[in-house]
Amino acid sequence: MRPHTHRITIYDLSREILANIFIHIARLDPKWTVLRPGKSEGPFVLSAVCAEWRAVATATPELWAHFEFDFALLEQKKISTPLKLELAQTWLRNANGRPLKLDLDYHTPYNAEERGIDLSVNALKEVLEEFAARISVLKLKCGSNGVLGFFGQVPTGYPLLQELVIQPSADFDVFTVAPNVPLPVFPRVTRLSVSRHYGRDNLLSSGPAFVKLFQRFELPALQKLSLGLSRDFKPSVVHEPLMQICRAYASCLTGLSLAFECPTTIIDALAEKTLCLPRSLASLWISVKLDACEEKRAGTSVALKSIEAIANVYGRSRDLDVFVLLKTFDDAKRYPIIGDCATFARKQGLNIGTDKHALKVPYLGGHHMAFELGFSSESRRGG
């Protein structure tokens, strides 16, 4: 007679083992951190299975410490703003004091009414005010002119914040606060990325607006700065503010990403060293636009001239890693100048990406790229 064997089921697992399994699942699921009301994704799925799983999930703060949510998703019109706020607060409170990584979005509908905008913004504001003291990474994407007015006025400040990615609206007046309000200080922020919100023109469209962020916010520990894409770029008014920023962070900035389409005035200033880079800089990212039609009109390659200017100063530099992104939507087979630019850059010791999808490529030449999304990883020197 065969001895009786007990088959172990999931109900026999200890809470500790269950928690470890849940954490492993969370790391494998790319949508784990995304809150989607009505779809029961992320840790809310576990909480809905049974009382035992709910107890384990709510007692495992690692499951709740990363959170992504769009407070104005079009498909969520039937989800009330108070419910969105309640779900967000429940999620983050279950993190139980852990440092938080938040990706908060307010994707303003183009035809939205102001009243509807204000309701959703209030929910986003309440989340920031309640959890600001615990946020270590914050990505804040807001397309409404009035959304970020409260960002720098949270009473607790952001004592743990180390990485900040903001995609503000076109109107930088939202950063203006009353004279008697102390300047917000971000004592531990080492990485800052500022870029446009989706396809809307903003950020680098005016020099005063561009530099206002750095006048209003104190970032004493800033090491890596990424200035992102913008369609409406006026180099004549951005050149001087960019020099001001470089001077202000001359002793601490180790990485600078000029991910907007650098005009020749900026590149010439870099080449002539009238735009003095911080002496502490170890990595420089430069975006150069190649437009086949403009190249034909000019008679000579504007892009190649820009790369030559960069190479004259930074080619084969032992002190600085230089990365060039050649932005083009043209086929390299049809326009040989694209290949010529790439070949020349590599011969001069520059790291270069020439693919029209290069923004989506995480590694180019063995190095982490810092363009649209900011400095998410350290570059590896000598790679």
Secondary structure as UniProt FT lines:
FT   HELIX           10..12
FT   HELIX           15..28
FT   TURN            30..33
FT   TURN            37..39
FT   HELIX           43..47
FT   TURN            48..49
FT   HELIX           51..58
FT   HELIX           61..63
FT   STRAND          66..70
FT   TURN            71..72
FT   HELIX           74..76
FT   TURN            77..78
FT   HELIX           81..93
FT   TURN            94..97
FT   STRAND          100..106
FT   TURN            110..111
FT   HELIX           114..131
FT   HELIX           132..134
FT   STRAND          135..142
FT   TURN            145..146
FT   HELIX           147..153
FT   TURN            155..156
FT   TURN            159..160
FT   STRAND          163..167
FT   HELIX           172..175
FT   TURN            179..180
FT   TURN            187..188
FT   STRAND          191..194
FT   TURN            198..199
FT   TURN            204..205
FT   HELIX           207..216
FT   TURN            220..221
FT   STRAND          224..227
FT   HELIX           235..248
FT   TURN            249..252
FT   STRAND          255..258
FT   HELIX           264..272
FT   TURN            279..280
FT   STRAND          283..289
FT   HELIX           292..298
FT   HELIX           302..314
FT   TURN            315..316
FT   STRAND          321..327
FT   TURN            332..334
FT   HELIX           336..347
FT   TURN            348..349
FT   STRAND          351..353
FT   TURN            356..357
FT   HELIX           358..360
FT   STRAND          363..364
FT   TURN            365..366
FT   STRAND          367..368
FT   TURN            371..373
FT   TURN            381..382
//
